[in-house]
């Protein structure tokens, strides 16, 4: 058993990553994971990872289906796709 879990629920698999726009010497990526939540439903795990000179940051976020769809809607609104 792992000492700690990044996400709420069980990680089913990694779906890929998206590189963010570079900000000087800091590189940021968003890793996307499929999760099996405790209630039996499927969720999404996002891990925002930033790496810089002598620094590292990881911010794991767990979303259920409703929250993930709301995030997708907000991203689509940002691009005026509705």
Backbone as a printed PyTorch tensor [residue, N CA C, xyz], in Angstrom:
tensor([[[  0.8420,  -1.1850,   0.0000],
         [  0.0000,   0.0000,   0.0000],
         [  0.8860,   1.2480,   0.0000]],

        [[  0.4760,   2.2380,  -0.7350],
         [  1.2420,   3.4860,  -0.8340],
         [  1.1520,   4.2740,   0.4760]],

        [[  2.1670,   5.0630,   0.7290],
         [  2.1700,   5.8930,   1.9250],
         [  1.1210,   6.9960,   1.8570]],

        [[  0.8730,   7.4960,   0.6600],
         [ -0.1480,   8.5190,   0.4740],
         [ -0.7170,   8.3940,  -0.9320]],

        [[ -1.9010,   8.9580,  -1.1200],
         [ -2.5390,   8.9510,  -2.4390],
         [ -2.6400,  10.3870,  -2.9320]],

        [[ -2.4050,  10.5550,  -4.2370],
         [ -2.5550,  11.8850,  -4.8190],
         [ -4.0210,  12.2750,  -4.9310]],

        [[ -4.8850,  11.2920,  -5.2350],
         [ -6.2720,  11.5880,  -5.5600],
         [ -7.2320,  10.8770,  -4.6190]],

        [[ -8.4330,  11.4230,  -4.5280],
         [ -9.5060,  10.7590,  -3.8020],
         [-10.0150,   9.6290,  -4.6900]],

        [[-10.0290,   8.4390,  -4.1960],
         [-10.4180,   7.2930,  -5.0090],
         [ -9.1860,   6.5710,  -5.5250]],

        [[ -9.4180,   5.6270,  -6.4440],
         [ -8.3500,   4.7850,  -6.9730],
         [ -8.0030,   5.2390,  -8.3840]],

        [[ -6.7070,   5.3940,  -8.6490],
         [ -6.2740,   5.7850,  -9.9910],
         [ -6.3800,   4.5780, -10.9260]],

        [[ -7.1650,   4.7200, -11.9920],
         [ -7.3490,   3.6400, -12.9700],
         [ -6.2750,   3.7220, -14.0470]],

        [[ -5.9320,   4.9230, -14.4610],
         [ -4.8980,   5.0720, -15.4770],
         [ -4.6260,   6.5200, -15.8230]],

        [[ -3.4520,   6.7350, -16.3840],
         [ -3.0710,   8.0700, -16.8370],
         [ -3.5530,   8.2500, -18.2730]],

        [[ -4.1590,   9.4010, -18.5590],
         [ -4.6930,   9.6780, -19.8930],
         [ -3.7780,  10.5700, -20.7130]],

        [[ -2.8010,  11.1920, -20.0820],
         [ -1.8670,  12.0520, -20.8100],
         [ -1.5940,  13.3260, -20.0500]],

        [[ -0.8840,  14.2140, -20.7140],
         [ -0.5390,  15.4810, -20.0880],
         [ -0.5890,  16.6040, -21.1060]],

        [[ -0.7530,  17.8070, -20.5860],
         [ -0.7780,  19.0160, -21.4040],
         [  0.2600,  19.9680, -20.8440]],

        [[  1.1520,  20.4410, -21.7010],
         [  2.1490,  21.4250, -21.2850],
         [  1.5210,  22.8100, -21.2880]],

        [[  1.7370,  23.5470, -20.2060],
         [  1.2550,  24.9260, -20.1440],
         [  2.2440,  25.8290, -20.8660]],

        [[  1.8120,  27.0310, -21.1780],
         [  2.7180,  28.0020, -21.7780],
         [  3.8680,  28.2600, -20.8190]],

        [[  5.0800,  28.3230, -21.3490],
         [  6.2570,  28.5420, -20.5070],
         [  6.2140,  29.9180, -19.8700]],

        [[  6.6360,  29.9580, -18.6230],
         [  6.7020,  31.2080, -17.8690],
         [  8.1320,  31.3430, -17.3570]],

        [[  8.9420,  32.0540, -18.0790],
         [ 10.3720,  32.2360, -17.8060],
         [ 11.0450,  30.8910, -17.5740]],

        [[ 11.5380,  30.6330, -16.3740],
         [ 12.2740,  29.4090, -16.0920],
         [ 11.4100,  28.3040, -15.4810]],

        [[ 10.1050,  28.5290, -15.3810],
         [  9.2100,  27.5610, -14.7590],
         [  8.4500,  26.7940, -15.8420]],

        [[  8.4880,  25.4690, -15.7640],
         [  7.7450,  24.6010, -16.6800],
         [  6.5630,  24.0210, -15.9110]],

        [[  5.3730,  24.1140, -16.4900],
         [  4.1670,  23.5980, -15.8400],
         [  3.4570,  22.6370, -16.7680]],

        [[  2.9890,  21.5180, -16.1900],
         [  2.2380,  20.5090, -16.9360],
         [  0.9950,  20.1410, -16.1420]],

        [[ -0.0640,  19.7640, -16.8590],
         [ -1.2700,  19.2400, -16.2310],
         [ -1.3870,  17.7790, -16.6490]],

        [[ -1.2550,  16.8830, -15.6810],
         [ -1.4080,  15.4550, -15.9320],
         [ -2.8580,  15.0660, -15.6670]],

        [[ -3.4490,  14.2970, -16.5830],
         [ -4.8530,  13.9100, -16.4760],
         [ -4.9390,  12.4030, -16.2050]],

        [[ -5.7370,  12.0230, -15.1970],
         [ -5.8780,  10.6330, -14.7860],
         [ -7.3510,  10.2520, -14.6950]],

        [[ -7.6580,   9.0000, -14.9990],
         [ -8.9960,   8.4580, -14.7980],
         [ -9.0330,   7.8470, -13.4070]],

        [[-10.0900,   8.1730, -12.6490],
         [-10.2070,   7.7060, -11.2720],
         [-11.4330,   6.8300, -11.0830]],

        [[-11.3110,   5.8530, -10.2040],
         [-12.4570,   5.1010,  -9.7200],
         [-12.7810,   5.6300,  -8.3320]],

        [[-13.8910,   6.3340,  -8.2190],
         [-14.2440,   6.9590,  -6.9470],
         [-14.8330,   5.9420,  -5.9740]],

        [[-14.8590,   6.3020,  -4.7080],
         [-15.2920,   5.3920,  -3.6540],
         [-16.7420,   4.9520,  -3.7900]],

        [[-17.5980,   5.7700,  -4.4170],
         [-19.0010,   5.4040,  -4.5840],
         [-19.2380,   4.5570,  -5.8390]],

        [[-18.1550,   4.1650,  -6.5380],
         [-18.2710,   3.3210,  -7.7290],
         [-18.3220,   4.0860,  -9.0320]],

        [[-18.4280,   5.3970,  -8.9750],
         [-18.4720,   6.1910, -10.2030],
         [-17.0560,   6.4850, -10.6890]],

        [[-16.9950,   7.0580, -11.8840],
         [-15.7110,   7.4030, -12.4890],
         [-15.4750,   8.8990, -12.3220]],

        [[-14.2420,   9.2620, -12.0420],
         [-13.8860,  10.6640, -11.8880],
         [-12.6310,  10.9900, -12.6690]],

        [[-12.1920,  12.2260, -12.5210],
         [-11.0060,  12.7140, -13.2100],
         [-10.0490,  13.2750, -12.1670]],

        [[ -8.7730,  12.9260, -12.3160],
         [ -7.7410,  13.4880, -11.4700],
         [ -6.8520,  14.3910, -12.2990]],

        [[ -6.6270,  15.5860, -11.8220],
         [ -5.7180,  16.5270, -12.4640],
         [ -4.5590,  16.7630, -11.5130]],

        [[ -3.3490,  16.6620, -12.0120],
         [ -2.1800,  16.9660, -11.2010],
         [ -1.4050,  18.0630, -11.9030]],

        [[ -1.3900,  19.2360, -11.2990],
         [ -0.6890,  20.3840, -11.8640],
         [  0.7180,  20.3850, -11.2820]],

        [[  1.7080,  20.1740, -12.1450],
         [  3.0950,  20.0370, -11.7240],
         [  3.9030,  21.1960, -12.2930]],

        [[  4.6010,  21.9110, -11.4090],
         [  5.4810,  23.0060, -11.8250],
         [  6.9000,  22.6860, -11.3910]],

        [[  7.8350,  22.8850, -12.3130],
         [  9.2480,  22.6460, -12.0300],
         [ 10.0310,  23.8850, -12.4230]],

        [[ 10.9070,  24.2720, -11.5410],
         [ 11.7790,  25.4130, -11.8000],
         [ 13.1580,  25.1170, -11.2690]],

        [[ 14.0070,  26.1060, -11.2990],
         [ 15.3560,  25.9470, -10.7840],
         [ 15.2850,  25.7390,  -9.2690]],

        [[ 15.6650,  24.5720,  -8.8220],
         [ 15.6500,  24.1900,  -7.4060],
         [ 14.2580,  24.2380,  -6.7770]],

        [[ 13.2110,  24.0430,  -7.5740],
         [ 11.8650,  24.0260,  -7.0050],
         [ 10.9860,  23.0130,  -7.7350]],

        [[  9.9970,  22.4950,  -7.0050],
         [  9.0430,  21.5340,  -7.5490],
         [  7.7420,  21.7110,  -6.7860]],

        [[  6.6360,  21.7140,  -7.5080],
         [  5.3300,  21.8420,  -6.8860],
         [  4.3530,  20.9000,  -7.5710]],

        [[  3.5320,  20.2190,  -6.7780],
         [  2.5200,  19.3120,  -7.3110],
         [  1.2060,  19.6050,  -6.6150]],

        [[  0.1500,  19.8390,  -7.4030],
         [ -1.1730,  20.1260,  -6.8540],
         [ -2.1780,  19.1290,  -7.4310]],

        [[ -2.4720,  18.0490,  -6.7140],
         [ -3.4480,  17.0820,  -7.2020],
         [ -4.8800,  17.5470,  -6.9140]],

        [[ -5.7630,  17.3440,  -7.8980],
         [ -7.1680,  17.7370,  -7.7770],
         [ -8.0260,  16.5690,  -8.2420]],

        [[ -9.0220,  16.1940,  -7.4470],
         [ -9.9570,  15.1220,  -7.8050],
         [-11.3140,  15.7390,  -8.1340]],

        [[-11.8960,  15.3250,  -9.2550],
         [-13.1980,  15.8280,  -9.6850],
         [-14.1350,  14.6570,  -9.9590]],

        [[-15.4030,  14.7980,  -9.5380],
         [-16.3860,  13.8060,  -9.9470],
         [-16.8910,  14.1840, -11.3390]],

        [[-17.8010,  13.3990, -11.8850],
         [-18.2560,  13.6290, -13.2630],
         [-18.8840,  15.0120, -13.4400]],

        [[-19.7030,  15.4350, -12.4960],
         [-20.3670,  16.7430, -12.5890],
         [-19.3520,  17.8750, -12.5680]],

        [[-18.3960,  17.7900, -11.6750],
         [-17.3730,  18.8280, -11.5780],
         [-16.4980,  18.8690, -12.8270]],

        [[-16.1420,  17.7010, -13.3540],
         [-15.3150,  17.6440, -14.5650],
         [-16.0540,  18.2600, -15.7510]],

        [[-17.3490,  17.9680, -15.8770],
         [-18.1340,  18.5540, -16.9700],
         [-18.2680,  20.0620, -16.8060]],

        [[-18.3940,  20.5310, -15.5740],
         [-18.4640,  21.9700, -15.3310],
         [-17.1510,  22.6470, -15.7280]],

        [[-16.0240,  22.0160, -15.4240],
         [-14.7260,  22.5500, -15.8210],
         [-14.6060,  22.6200, -17.3400]],

        [[-15.0320,  21.5700, -18.0280],
         [-15.0050,  21.5590, -19.4950],
         [-15.8690,  22.6890, -20.0410]],

        [[-17.0420,  22.8980, -19.4530],
         [-17.9190,  23.9880, -19.8940],
         [-17.2610,  25.3560, -19.7030]],

        [[-16.5790,  25.5430, -18.5760],
         [-15.9050,  26.8130, -18.3220],
         [-14.7620,  27.0430, -19.3210]],

        [[-14.0220,  25.9870, -19.6530],
         [-12.9600,  26.1130, -20.6500],
         [-13.5470,  26.4440, -22.0220]],

        [[-14.6390,  25.7750, -22.3700],
         [-15.2970,  26.0760, -23.6490],
         [-15.8150,  27.5210, -23.6820]],

        [[-16.3440,  28.0010, -22.5660],
         [-16.8060,  29.3940, -22.5020],
         [-15.6530,  30.3590, -22.7240]],

        [[-14.4750,  30.0100, -22.2180],
         [-13.3020,  30.8740, -22.3970],
         [-12.9350,  31.0140, -23.8630]],

        [[-13.2400,  30.0090, -24.6600],
         [-12.9650,  30.0380, -26.1020],
         [-14.1990,  30.4270, -26.9080]],

        [[-15.2720,  30.8140, -26.2410],
         [-16.5260,  31.2240, -26.8990],
         [-17.0240,  30.1520, -27.8640]],

        [[-16.9930,  28.8900, -27.4460],
         [-17.4310,  27.7950, -28.3050],
         [-18.9010,  27.4760, -28.1430]],

        [[-19.6030,  28.1520, -27.2660],
         [-21.0240,  27.8490, -27.0540],
         [-21.8870,  28.6870, -27.9600]]])
